[in-house]
């Protein structure tokens, strides 16, 4: 085959941003962008958000079925037992600068954790499951530790009497949550636990497709999640709401963004063409939490923004939009929003890593070469 024929084939197949290109066969998660449906292992996520705990959903995504009572008890015990950070990791984290970007700190801390994991070089499926449980249990602890250290406080010990979401809020804010706050945190974590081949999950699968380890996959994923076009959008949404400040300012602010050809963070999605089902659930909780615990103006402003963006652009809010005011009303600091997203998506990342390992083929796409050709090498002192 001539190089031009090969190039023509590649050009024909090319889709910018890999849009709608299938890159894995998966049993984990189904996203129906036309009918606004998100399904984890056969269960509608809206039902899971209403009825399940994060622990049940993690079990479901990893083991492929909802746990029975005995399995659930075993599993929650594992998660509780694995919460504490290794002493060396804690020592490393205490050296981070107080002003460190929390996503950079989390990425670095997870990298450090890999060196102190007793299963670090064990690639067996049992060891990979143990590491997935460890990562999921420890990321909330890590986020709590980072927050306490940078605000000059001693990290809190985890509370084995509290479930995953309640303990998480306790370690992060220093307050034991009320039931409604606990439930809000739980369902926020459930709704973001997986989303098929989003950019960070794809990054994780690419990394482990080289047979690199689970920690390397998760570190790649955290780096990918950090950007404002992906997980970083939730923080930007809340910054925007704070900047707008009053309900009466919303319309002119959003129209101003459009006039400057800027994007409204928390809107649009590569797959959903209409509503994002996660946003519909979070919208309700943004209102309830606002009324119960902080200020309902955030929800009211968000709803007004939604109206303008749909009317002007036909673009709908995604998961990050209403999640921003939910996390804010739970007392989570703005720059911890994206780390909190990571603490939920860790389950999806690791589920996909396990699936990739189970039937691995190196992920290695092609690029269409568009640069100069046939140049001749000139000695350095003859170059212009
Ligand atoms: N605000 C304003 N316009 C938007 C927009 C937004 N949030 N999202 C998409 N658009 C517009 C684009 O300007 C583009 O318009 P054009 O065709 O007139 O140029 C069109 O919609 C398609 O956008 P595109 O960037 O090609 O879509 P994509 O599938 O590549 O991008 C996102 C998807 C999520 C990256 C994009 O919607 C976005 O940037 N959203 C804001 C960031 C965000 O909330 N990210 C979290 C995702 S869960």
Boltz pocket constraint, residues with backbone or C-beta under 6 A from the ligand:
constraints:
  - pocket:
      binder: B
      contacts: [[A, 17], [A, 228], [A, 229], [A, 230], [A, 231], [A, 233], [A, 262], [A, 263], [A, 264], [A, 265], [A, 266], [A, 267], [A, 268], [A, 269], [A, 270], [A, 271], [A, 313], [A, 315], [A, 318], [A, 319], [A, 320]]
      max_distance: 6.0
